[in-house]
Amino acid sequence: MRRNFNHEDLERWAQFSGDRNPVHFDADFAIKNGHSGRIVHGMLAMLPLKNQLALEASICAQACEIKLHLKHAVPIDQFVDYTLSPVQSIKVSSNGKSLYMGSVKARVAPQVAALAAADERRPILERFSAEELDEKYALLSRLVGTAVHPSVYWDAILFSIYIEDNRKTALASDVQRFLAREGISQARPYVVYQISHALTLMDSDGCQLPGAGYDSTYYSVKGKDLVRVNDSIFASVVFTLYTQDRPVLAVEMGLIANLLEEPA
């Protein structure tokens, strides 16, 4: 599978997710932060591959963990090749350079299941109206260029909740406390990148198709694992989606916040 992403793709993803990190839209900012130019959103670059893998898992009617590690940013307007080997290892590359590595496993990790059982659940209609959810599905389908698997749609919806609440979620609160303990001003600027993503399909058939079942759909969110290495803070956040009381998928995002120099 091969794909490239242009400015219109980045703009559509920003409309869907609310992610307007300047590394995607401001070439000068991106260059100052170590890139050759503007880069593609990590979640956007993963969409075609995750959609194909989720469809394959549904055909086999099996639980599945799709895990990706983002090694290098995906440049805008550059072709990207997606390769899935017979042993279910994943490689995403461009011009021979490895960008993402990952794997697909037919399992649900025990800690994921335990977290799903313990988390506080919130109704999805508390965040979006049914009309907004339908509109987002249509937008994502246009962006992917084909029918979107429900689990990939909900994965993207949960990411958009993270973006909207990135100053209020459990993870954001943990980061603020962490900065205070480290003696770092909470006003110090930083830029956040996603460095890993795990999508676990606990019950692929249980994911409600957009247009039905919104009133029985719930989600939970939990921040964990904060570590500082020099001027970088590593963290992760876990979302779980439920149909009524049954967990149907979990999303774990690994993040890095690079602290920038304070303004003079």
N, C-alpha and C positions, 0 to 999 in steps of 0.2 A: 504494500500500500504506500502511496506517495501523495504528499500534500504540501502546498505552501500557503502562507498566511500573509495577507496584505493589510493595508490600513483599514479598509472597510470591515474586515474580519475582526480586527482589534476593537474597532468602534462598536460593532454589534455585541461582542462579548462584554465590553464595558457597560453597554446599555442593559444587558441581562444581569450582570453580576454586581455592578457598581464599582468594580475594580479599576480605578483610574490612577494607579501608581505611575508617576511621571517617567519611569524607565521605559514605559510602553508608548509614551506620546511625546516625549521631549528628548530629542537626540542629544542635545548638549548635556542634559542631566545624566542620560545613560552613559555617555562617554566619560563624564567625570566619575562615574561609579564603576569604571573598569570594563565597559562593553565597547564594541566597535560602533555601535549605533543603537537604535531602538530595538527592543526585543519583544518577542511574543509572550503573552501571559502563559504561565506554566499550565494552568488548567485548560486553556484553549488548545494548546499544543497536544494535550493528552486526549482530547475528546474523541477523535476518530478511532484511535486504538481501543480506548475503554468501551466505546459503543460496540465495536466488532466483538470484543471478548465477552461482553455481557450477553450479547445475542447468542454466541456460541454456548455459553454456560446455560442459558435458558433452554436451548434445544436439548442439551444433555440432562436438564432438570437436576442440576447439582449445585451444592454450595460452592463458593468460589472466592478466593482472595486474589485481587489484582494489585500488585505492589510495584511502584515505580520510584526510582531514585533519580533526581534531576542533577546531572553532573555539570552541564553547561547550558547557558541560555540558548533559546532558539532564535536566530536572527529573523527579522521581518523580511518578506519577499525572497525567501530562500527555500528551495525544495527540501522536504524532510522525508526520509524513508523509514517506514515502520516494519520491523522484521520480527516474526514469531517463530522460534525454532521448534523442532519436533519434541524437545524436552521442556517446552513451555517456558523458555527464557525469552525475555523481551529486549530488543535493542532499537533505539531511535537514533538515527544518525543523519548528518548532512555533510555532503562533500567528503565522505569518508571519516568524519569526526564523530565520535560517540557522544551523544547528548544526554540520553536517558538510558538507564539499564533497569531491568525489573524481572518479575516472575509472575506466573499464574499457578495457584495451588488450589486443589479441590479440598478445602477445609475451612473451618472457622476456628480461629485461635481461641483457646480457653479464656484468656484475659479479656478478649473482645466480648464474649458471651457474658462473662461476669459483670463487666461494666454496663452492658445493656440492661441487665436485670436490676441494677442498683440505681440507675439514674432517674432524676426527676423529669417527667414528661410534660411537654407543652403542646397545645394544639396548633397545627400549622395555620389554621384560619385566624389565629391570633396575630400572625405576621403578614399574611397576604389574603386578599379576597379570592374567591373561586375564579372570578374573571381575570384577575392578575396572573394567577397560576396557569390558566389556559393560554393567555397571551405569551407568557414566558415559554411555554412548551412550543408554541408556533415559532417564536423567535429562535429557539435553540435548534429546531428542525431545519430552519432555513440556513442556520450557521453550519450545521453538520452536513447538510445536503442530502439527507436521507432520514428515514424514520428513526427516532431516538428511543433507545430502550428505556423503560421507566426508571430503572435503577440509576442510569446515567443522568437522566433528568433530575431525579431527586438529589443525587450527588451534587449537581450544579446548584440546585436550590439551596442546599445546606451551606455550600460555599458562599453563596450570596448573602445568607444570614450572617455568616462569620464576617464578611466584609462590612456589612451595615452596622454590626455591633462590635467592631474591633476595638472600641474604647470601653465597652461595657461587659463583654463576656467574661466568663471565669478566667480565660487565658489572659485577657487584657488586664484584669485586676491583679492577677498573679505577677505579670510583668512589671506593673507599677510598683508593687511591694518589693519585688526583686531589685529593681533599680534603686529604690530607697535604701535597702540593706547594703547594696554595693557602693553607696555614697555617690550615686550618679543622679544628676538633676533630672527630674521627670520631664523637664522642658527640652532636654538635649535631643536634637533631631536624629532620626534613624530611618533606614529604608529596610523594608521587609521583603524577603523572597521565600517562596516555597521550595523546599529541597527534597521532599518526599511526599508520596500520596498512596494511601492504601484504601482500596474500596473492597469491602467484604460483603458479598451477597449471601446473607443467611437464608433467605427465602425469596428467591427471584420472582416466583409466581405471586408472592404476597405484596409486591410493590403495586400500589394502585395506579392504574392508567390515569393520566390527566383527564379531567372531565367527570370523574366519578370517585366517590369515597373520601373526599377531602375532610368531611366531618369526623372520620374515624382515623385520620392520620395525625401522628404526634412525632415530636422530635425531642432530643435531649442534647446537651453540650457540656463538655468538661475539658478544662485545661490541665496539662500535666507536664512533667519533665522539663524544668528550666535549668540550663547550664550556661555559664559564661566562660568563653575562651577569648582572652584579650578584649578586642572591641566588638565581639560578636556574642549574641545571646541565642542559644538554641532552645527551641520549645516545641510542643506539639499540642494539638487540640483534637478531641474526638467527638464526632456527632453520631448519633444513632437515630434511625427512622423506625417508627412503629406503625403497624396497622392494628388499631385497637390496642391490645396489650401484648402483641407479638412483635418482637424485633425482626425487621426484614432486611435491613442493611446498616452497615457502620462505615464511617469515613474517618480516617486519621490523617491529618495533615502535619507534616514536619516543617517547621518554619525556622528561618534565621533572621534576626534583626541585627543589621550592621550599624553600629553607632557611627554617626558622622561628626566631623569637627564642629564644635560650637561656633556660632557666628561671632566675629570679632566685635 
